[in-house]
Amino acid sequence: QVQLVESGGGLVEPGGSLRLACAFSGFTFRYYSVGWFRQAPGEERVGVACMKGSDRNTYYRDSVKGRFAISTDNAKNIVYLQMNDLKPDDTGVYYCAAAPGEDAGYVCYSALFGSWGQGTQVTVSS
């Protein structure tokens, strides 16, 4: 059974940094895609960053390129999202997700991911 547990959210001022962590179990990373998604109030859930386990290729949403980085610690079964130079528009609940295969990680589209964590709130505000 796939399980995902996020941590690391909080309140940060614009320009600040946060690192989110997602502890996963129930699957072997190299056969899956993993991703981070954001949902702001009243808006749809959007892909922020995704990674294919097979080749570790990544996808980033245009608005976060150069500021966010997705990485993994396979020894600890953790997926990280390092977020730098945070902006108010980055505010939302961040979810970690996983899906078997490569397709989901290639396009980073929420409908392709079947396993989700409970989410962690990130608020960027002065």
Solvent accessible surface area in square Angstrom, and as a share of the most:
residue,aa,sasa,rsa
1,Q,184,0.82
2,V,38,0.22
3,Q,102,0.45
4,L,12,0.06
5,V,88,0.51
6,E,8,0.03
7,S,60,0.39
8,G,38,0.36
9,G,30,0.29
10,G,30,0.29
11,L,134,0.66
12,V,23,0.13
13,E,115,0.52
14,P,61,0.39
15,G,48,0.46
16,G,21,0.21
17,S,59,0.38
18,L,35,0.17
19,R,136,0.50
20,L,0,0.00
21,A,23,0.18
22,C,0,0.00
23,A,51,0.39
24,F,9,0.04
25,S,49,0.32
26,G,52,0.50
27,F,24,0.10
28,T,62,0.36
29,F,14,0.06
30,R,142,0.52
31,Y,135,0.51
32,Y,40,0.15
33,S,0,0.00
34,V,0,0.00
35,G,0,0.00
36,W,0,0.00
37,F,0,0.00
38,R,27,0.10
39,Q,57,0.25
40,A,22,0.17
41,P,123,0.77
42,G,93,0.89
43,E,110,0.49
44,E,133,0.60
45,R,71,0.26
46,V,26,0.15
47,G,7,0.06
48,V,0,0.00
49,A,0,0.00
50,C,0,0.00
51,M,9,0.04
52,K,20,0.09
53,G,6,0.06
54,S,61,0.39
55,D,72,0.37
56,R,103,0.38
57,N,85,0.43
58,T,64,0.37
59,Y,76,0.29
60,Y,46,0.18
61,R,77,0.28
62,D,114,0.59
63,S,69,0.44
64,V,0,0.00
65,K,118,0.50
66,G,87,0.83
67,R,29,0.11
68,F,9,0.04
69,A,48,0.37
70,I,9,0.04
71,S,51,0.33
72,T,21,0.12
73,D,39,0.20
74,N,78,0.40
75,A,102,0.79
76,K,136,0.57
77,N,59,0.30
78,I,33,0.17
79,V,0,0.00
80,Y,31,0.12
81,L,0,0.00
82,Q,58,0.26
83,M,0,0.00
84,N,62,0.32
85,D,70,0.36
86,L,1,0.01
87,K,88,0.37
88,P,79,0.50
89,D,126,0.65
90,D,4,0.02
91,T,36,0.21
92,G,1,0.01
93,V,42,0.24
94,Y,0,0.00
95,Y,34,0.13
96,C,0,0.00
97,A,0,0.00
98,A,1,0.01
99,A,3,0.02
100,P,99,0.62
101,G,35,0.34
102,E,83,0.37
103,D,112,0.58
104,A,4,0.03
105,G,1,0.01
106,Y,153,0.58
107,V,69,0.40
108,C,6,0.04
109,Y,133,0.51
110,S,28,0.18
111,A,77,0.60
112,L,85,0.42
113,F,8,0.03
114,G,69,0.66
115,S,29,0.19
116,W,76,0.27
117,G,11,0.10
118,Q,112,0.50
119,G,13,0.12
120,T,20,0.12
121,Q,90,0.40
122,V,0,0.00
123,T,40,0.23
124,V,5,0.03
125,S,54,0.35
126,S,130,0.84
